[in-house]
């Protein structure tokens, strides 16, 4: 689960940025092909500019194409955990429900999706500190989870995700203490399976900040892996990356549920936060490329949000291990309570 280029987008802490323009692409076969589709299929004869966009976490090639009529994103999909058809279906669902980029064109033969470009707006300091932020976040969660369940949509279980990723980490070169930490945390997670009252909703399952765009006073989502899962999978992910404290989390959850919270609500949120943190910690370790033994440090003393704010990108094994250590420490501390 390579989410770190997207997490890097959160480091400004005041902006939600889905893509970072890096360089003009002049002689790319892909960009020329996409421009041809926009001219021939979408009726835009004049392409004003093209830019290569980075920020996706799947290795897909993404371009922004500007015409007098519209701004487009051309995404040449590189299947990662899902197929082109699954990604196309997810993009269409978000488009049809008005919560993601509008899908204009799909070409399975060339693995191409052409969508509208949603320009990220800055989030002001005052809004970042206000309860209105959590209202807006709860609204996008509601919109996702209110999409009717389609039997053809894949089912996603966070325990299955964790088991798969834990196995990948345990097969890497890790020191004995790290192995013990992973196995202990895995046992903790497995012990909670029968204690969850599972709900079934359409979920995004990757709602880290890189996949949320703030535009014209509303949030939109991108890079979906639309699945049938428990809505707390999404709620917990948003709480982890957006809420400074327990009070923020309760405001988010109360706005979402539209009622007073019960102890069961809060316990379920805390449990799913631990599950999501463990999954992201495993993903961080999986993404380490060094052949040296990986070693987790549970004595690390910095919060996740402070780490993301102060980091200059999570592009080295050292920082990926730091991130995993922070997340695993948080799960370990919470599981003691």
N, C-alpha and C positions, 0 to 999 in steps of 0.2 A: 504494500500500500504506500505508494510514493506521493505523499501529500506535502512535502516540504517546500517545493517551489510555491505552492499555494499559501502555505503558512507564512512564507516570507512577505507576502502581500499585506499581512496584518501588522507588520512591524512599525508602520507609521502610527498605528493605534487610533488614528482619527479619520482614516480614509478606508473605504472598502473599494479595492481595486481588483478587478477580475483579470485584467491583462496589462502587461507592461510593454509599451511600444519600444522596440529595441533597434530596428534598422530597416531601411528600405530594401525591398526585394525587387531587383530589376530584371533578372534573367532566369527566374524560376519557372520550370515547366509546370509546376502545380499552380502557381499564381496566374500564369497565362491561360491555363485550362479553366480555372475558376472564373476569370474575367470573361472568357468566351461564353461560359454558361450564363453569366449575368447579362451579357449582351443579347444572346440568342433566346434564352428561355424566360428571362425576367423583363426584357424590353428596355434595358438601360444601355443605350448605345455608347455613352461617353463615360469612361472610367477616369476619374480625376486623380486618384492616388491609391497606392497600395502600401501596406505595412505588414511586416511580420510581427506577430504577437506571441509573447511567451507568457507562461502562467498556467497552462494546462498541466495536469499531473500524470498524463497517460502516455506521453511521447507523441501525441498527435501533432500534426502541422497545422497551425492556425494563422489565418491572415485577415486583416481588416481591409476592406475594399470600399472606397468612397466614390459615389456617383452623385450627380446633381439631385437625384431623387431620394436616395437612401444611403445609409451606411450599413455594410454587410459584414458578417463573419463567415469566411469559408474555412471549414474544418475538415481536413483530410484525416479521417479517424484511423488510429492505430489501435486495434483491439487489445485491451489490457486484461481486465477481469470479465468483460462482457463483449459480445459480438457486435458487429456493425448494426445488425437488425435490432438488437436490444437497445443500443444507444439511439438509433433512429426512432424507435418507439417511445423511448423516454423523452427525447427532444420534442416529439409531436404532442405528447401528453401535456408537457409544460406549455408548449405553444398554444394548444387548443384551450387551455384553462387560464391563459393570460398571466402566468406567473414566471415565464421564462422567455427567452428570445423567440420571435416569430420564426417558424420554420418555413422557408420559401421553396427549398429544393432538396431532393434526396437522390443520390446516385450510388446504388450498392456496388456496381461494377468498379467504380473508381473510389469507393469508400469516402464519398464527399457529402457533407451537409452544408447548406448555405442558409444562414439565419440572419436575423437583424442584429446589429451591434447595439448593445445597451451601454451608454456612456455612464461610468460611475460618477456620482456626485459626492463632494466632500461631506463628511459628517462633522459638524461643528462641535467644539468642546462642550458648549452648553447642552446640545442635544445628546452627546455621549454620556453626560452626567444626569440626564433627565429620565423620568419614568416613561416618557413617550417612546424612548428607544425600545423598551421591553414590550410596549404595546404593539409597535410595528413588527417586532420579531415574532410576537405571538400570532399576529395576523397572517404572516406568511406561513407559519407552521400550520395554522388552521386551514389555509387554502390548499396546502399540499395534502393534508390528511383528510380533506373533504372530497378529494377526487374519488369517484366510484371505483371499487375494486374490480379489476379485470382478471378473469381466471387465467389468462395467458401470461400475466405478469409474474416474474419469478418471485419466489418467497425467499426472504432473507432472515436468518436467525443469527443474532449477535454471538451466541455461544458457538455456533458452527464457524463463524469468522475467526473467533478467538482460537478455537482448537486448531484450525488450519494454520494460522499465523504463528501460534506457539510452537507447532511442530517444525515450521521453517526455522525459527530461532534456535530451537534445541538441536537442530542439525547443523548449525553454524559453529564456528570456533568461538566458544565462550568459556570463561573461567568457571570454576566449580561453584563459587558463591553466586554468580549470576544464574547458573543453572538452578540452584536451590531457590532463588528468588522467583524465577519464572514458574517453576513447578508449584511453589507455595501459593503464588497468586492464581495460577490456573486451578488449583484445588479449591481455593476460596470461591472463585467464579462458579465452578461446577457445583459447589454446595448450595448455590442460590437458585439453581434451575427450577426446582420444584416450589420455590417460594414466591414466584412471580405470577401474578394474574395477567396473562398475556392478552393484549388486544390486537386486532388486525386492522391496519390502515395502510393506505398508500404512503410510502415514506421515501425520503431522499437518500438517507443513510450515509451521506458525506457532507453534512452541512457545516464544514469548517469555514472560516471567513473568506477564503479564496473562492468559494462557490456561492457567496451571497453578494449581490450588487445593490447598492442603495441608489435609486434613481427616481427623481421627481417625487420625493417624500414617501416612497414605498420600496420594499425589498423585492428583488427578483432572484431567481436561482438559475444556475448553470451547471454544466457537467454532471447531470443527474445519472444515478444508477437506480432509477425508480424501481421499487420493490414493494412487496407486501411484507410488512414487519410491524413491530410495536412502535407506536408514536413516540414513546419515551426514548427511543434510539436517537431521533432527531432533537427532541427537547433537551436531552442531556448534552448532546454535542454543542448546541447553541449555548447552554448554560456554562459549559466549560470554557468556551472561547470568548464569551461576551459579558458574563456576570462577574463583577468584582467581589461580591460577597453573598452570603446566604439571603440577605434581604432582597438583593437584585433577583436571585433565583426564584424566590417566592413571588415577587411581582410578576415575573415572566410566566410562571406556572399558573398563578391566579388569573391573569389576563387570558391565558389559553383555555383554562377549564371554565372560566366565567362563574366561579363559585368560591366559597371559602374552602381553604385547603384542610385536608385531614392528615393525620399522622401517616396514614397509608400512602397518600400522595407523595409526601416528602420522603418517605422511606424508599419508595420506588424510584424517585428521581435520584436519590443518593446512590442507590444500587446501580442504576444505569450509567451514572457518571463514572463509577468505578469500572464498569465493563468497557465503556468507551475509552477511558483513559488507558486501560490495559491494552486495548486493541491498537491505539495510536502508539503506545510505547513499543509494542511488538513490531509495528510497521516501521518505526524509526530504526530499530535494530536490524530488521530485514534489509533496510536500505543502505546499511553500512557496507562499504566495499573492501575495507582493509582485510588482509589475511591474518592480522594479529588477533589474539584472543580479545573478545569484547568483555568489558568489565563494568558492571553497574555500581554506582555509588549512592547508597541510600542516606548518606550523611549530607547530601547536597542541601543547601539552605537558601532557596530562592523559589518564588512562586512561578507558576506557569506564565501568567500574564506579564510579570516583571521580566522573565527570561525572554519572552517574545518581543517585548518592548525594547530591551537593551541589546538584543542580538543583532548582528549585521548579516543575517541570513543563516539558514540551517543547511549549509552546503558542505560541511566537513563531517567526517566520522566523529570527531570530538564533540561537536555540537549535537549531533544526532544521539550520541550516547548520553550527553547532558539532558537532552529533552526526555529520553526514555527514563533516565534516573529520576527526574522531577516527577514524571507521571507515575512511576512505580512507587516512589516514596509516598505520594499522595494517596494512592490506593492502599498501600500498606498501613498508613496512619489511620485512614478511614475504617479499614476492616477491623481495627483493634477496638473501635468504639461500639 
